[in-house]
Amino acid sequence: MVLVKLFTTFFKIGIFSFGGGYAMLPFIQQEVIKNHHWLTSKEFIDVLAISQITPGPIAINSATFIGYRVAQVPGAIAATLAVVLPSFIIILTIISFIEKFKDTPAMKSVFSFLRPVVIGLIASAALLVAKDTFVDIKGPVIGLVIFFLLTWKKVNPILGIVFSGILGVILY
């Protein structure tokens, strides 16, 4: 029964999420923490951290880790397949339609409309994660330092991850 719930939950997340992994995070958080109580907020943040530093898309990695946490290997398989299946089906279905009409004003309007929606979803995910992540002043300071280094000093993101890990060990 739990495998069916995992599959249907992540299929729903996959089918109703637009904009990639970060845009999916508010939906994943809602389902996993609030609706099904599979993880706590702290555990969810840990899953996001692990998903971020492991190779692959964050939504797929998150689904895999959450599925494993809930129902071991069968859960990981169910959640992972479920989160990618909708995109796979949709892309196969509409690829010829998009290719045929991609340069039309109507299609350009659709994509122009979706861009700000995706930005809003990503910002929402960032705020939801930040709310539970920043428990004291050290967290936001580390975040701002890394943001500054990545944005203005063009530090390699891998070095940013390593540097923030070192800061975390030292400060916590």
N, C-alpha and C positions, 0 to 999 in steps of 0.2 A: 504494500500500500504506500509506503514512504517513497519507493522508487517512482510510482505513478505521480505522486505529489511533486517530487523533484522535477520529473520530466515536464509535467503540465505547467508548473511555475516558471521554469526556465524557458519553455517554449513560448509562454505568454510574454515573458520579458524580451525574448528575441523577436517576436512578431510586432510588438508595440514600441520598440525602441529604435529611434533613428539617430544617426550621427556617430555610431561607433561605441567603443567600450566606455569611455568616460560619460557619454550621454546616457548609458544604461545604468550607471551606478545608483542614481536615485531610485529607480525601479527595483534594482536588486536589493538595495537597502530596505525599502518598504516591505518587500515580500519576505526577505530572509529574517529580518529583525522584528518587524512589527506584526506581520500577518502570521508567520509560521513559527517564530521564536526559535529558529534553528541556531542562531548566533546572538551573542550580546553585541552592543556597539563596539566594545573594545576588541572582541574577537573579529568583528567585521573589518575594523581598521587594520588589524594584523593580517588578515587575508588580503586586503588591498595592498599592503606593503609588500607582502610576498609576491602577489600577482604582478606588481609593478617591476620588481627586480628580476623576475624570471622571464625567459624568452617567450614571446608570443603576446597576443592581444590581451589586455587587462580583463575584458569581460569573459573571455573564454577561460583564462587562468582562474578568475574568481569563481566561475561556475564549477570548474574542476575541483578547486580546493573546498568549496562549500559542499559540493556533492560528496566528496570524500569524507568530510567532517560528519555529514549526516548519515551516510550509508556505505562507507568504505569504497572499494573499487567499483562495485556496481553503481553506487550513487554518483561517483565521479564520471563514469561513462554516460549515465542517463542525463545528468545536468549538462555536460559538455555537448552531447549530441543535440539535446533540446535547444540550447541557446544558439547553435549555428544552423540548425535545420531550417528555421523560417527564412533567414537571409538566403540560404542556398536555393530554396524553393522560389522565393520572390525573384531573385536574380535570374534564374533559369526561365521564369515565366515572362519577365518584362524586358529582358536584354534586347530583344529585337525591336520592341516598341521604343525604348529609349534611343537606340541607335538610329532608328528611322526619324524620330521627331526631336532629337537633341538640339537642333539649331532653330526650332520654332519659337516664336515669342511666348507662347503658352508654357512650354517646357522651361524656358529661361526664367519665367515668372515663378514657377513652382520651386525651382532651385534657389532663387533669390529669397523666397519666403522661408524655405527650410534652414538656410544658413543662420539667421538670428535665433531660430528655435533651438538649434543645436548648441549655439553659444550659451543660451539660457540654461539648457539642461546641464552642460558642463559646469557652469558657474554654480548651479544649484548643488551639484555633486560636491564641488570643492567646499562650499559653505557647510554642507551637512557633515562632511568628513572633518573639516577644521573645528567645528563645534565640539566634537568629541575628542579630538586629537590634542588641542591646545589646552592642557590642564593647568599650566603655569606659564610664566613669562618666557621661560627658556625655549619652549616649543615655537612660539611665533618668531622669536629672535633667530633661531636656527632656520626657520622657513624663509624669513626675509633675507638672511645672509645668502642662502642657497639661491633664492630667486635673483638677487642682485648679481651673484657670480655667474649664473647661467645666462641672464638676460643682457647685462651690460659688459661683463668681462669675457663672455663667450667661453666659459669653462666647459669642458667636456662633461656631459651629463653623468657619465660613469664616475668621473672624479667627484662630482657633486654628491652622488649617492655615497661614495666611500667617505668623503669629508663629513657629511651629515651623520653617518654611522659612527665615525670617530668622535664627533662632537657629542652625540648621544651617549656614548660609553663614558666619556669624560664628565659630562654634566649630570648624568643620571646614575 
